[in-house]
Amino acid sequence: MTARADVADSPQVVRKSLAPDNPEKHETVIVGTDTVPLVMSERNFGRFDRGLLNYLFIPRGKWSFGLTASYGELNTEDVQVLSMLKNVDFKGKIYSIKPFISYFFANNQSLGLRFNYSRGIGDLGNLALDFDDDLNFAIRDVSYYTQSYSVSLFYRNYIGLNRHKRFAVFNEVDVTAGSGSTRFKRIYNEEPKDTRTIVTQGSINFSPGVVVFIQEYVSFNVSFGVFGLNFRREHQTTDGVEEGTRFTSGANFRFNIFNINFGMMIVI
């Protein structure tokens, strides 16, 4: 959840320049006791000027508080697919909670800290595959549990889309480190097996998003992951016997539909 005070703590005063080229570029607003440009100045670096403006959205000196949460659930019973997948009994759910706080050290730019908690549970009571008389098998009594904790340091750069300070897009970069655990229980050779894994992981993520103020101090935002670098270290035991350690790393260069975040924010 993000809350924000309006650009002006006192009644807003707008001064419009009589410059004939683009008067909007020379407008100013009163923020507290300061007079600041309504349109953020940017360096072109030789790029073609498309006439797009970055309006002042949230001024420096503001604090924002927010909460992002997600929840998903899947429940299937007695599903039959193409006469091959039969007697599917699966129940699963996953959710996450991510509170955060940030400070605007410059106009439209903030640094913040986010705490993440996620948990997932999946239970497969039965799954049967039947291709023909010679190739068929069934899986039953499988359960999976995971939970993780992490902390993120993030930077957000907002681009105001209009002079009314209601809509904006943003790009977020965060560095995340955390740990967690998983538990995988199943039947193997008619004997129960219990595998537990301790996970340590870190990542660098780039997430664009959209934000809209639905009230004067409260906004709704949506963001999604499009690029990230990550590493993961796992230490695994089965029935109390150590099995080994594995280290993996990788990069993600695609849009991830499972990494869409919805949240609220308050700016003060």
Stockholm file with secondary structure:
# STOCKHOLM 1.0

chainA/1-268         MTARADVADSPQVVRKSLAPDNPEKHETVIVGTDTVPLVMSERNFGRFDRGLLNYLFIPRGKWSFGLTASYGELNTEDVQVLSMLKNVDFKGKIYSIKPFISYFFANNQSLGLRFNYSRGIGDLGNLALDFDDDLNFAIRDVSYYTQSYSVSLFYRNYIGLNRHKRFAVFNEVDVTAGSGSTRFKRIYNEEPKDTRTIVTQGSINFSPGVVVFIQEYVSFNVSFGVFGLNFRREHQTTDGVEEGTRFTSGANFRFNIFNINFGMMIVI
#=GR chainA/1-268 SS CEECCCSCSSSCCEECCCCSSCGGGGCEEEETTEEEESEECCCCTTCCCCCCCEECCSCTTCEEEEEEEEEEEEEEEEEEETTTEEEEEEEEEEEEEEEEEEEEEETTEEEEEEEEEEEEEEEEEEEEEEEETTEEEEEEEEEEEEEEEEEEEEEEEEEECSTTSCEEEEEEEEEEEEEEEEEEEEEETTEEEEEEEEEEEEEEEEEEEEEEESSSSEEEEEEECCEEEEEEEEEEEETTEEEEEEEEEEEECSCCTTCEEEEEEEEC
#=GC SS_cons         CEECCCSCSSSCCEECCCCSSCGGGGCEEEETTEEEESEECCCCTTCCCCCCCEECCSCTTCEEEEEEEEEEEEEEEEEEETTTEEEEEEEEEEEEEEEEEEEEEETTEEEEEEEEEEEEEEEEEEEEEEEETTEEEEEEEEEEEEEEEEEEEEEEEEEECSTTSCEEEEEEEEEEEEEEEEEEEEEETTEEEEEEEEEEEEEEEEEEEEEEESSSSEEEEEEECCEEEEEEEEEEEETTEEEEEEEEEEEECSCCTTCEEEEEEEEC
//
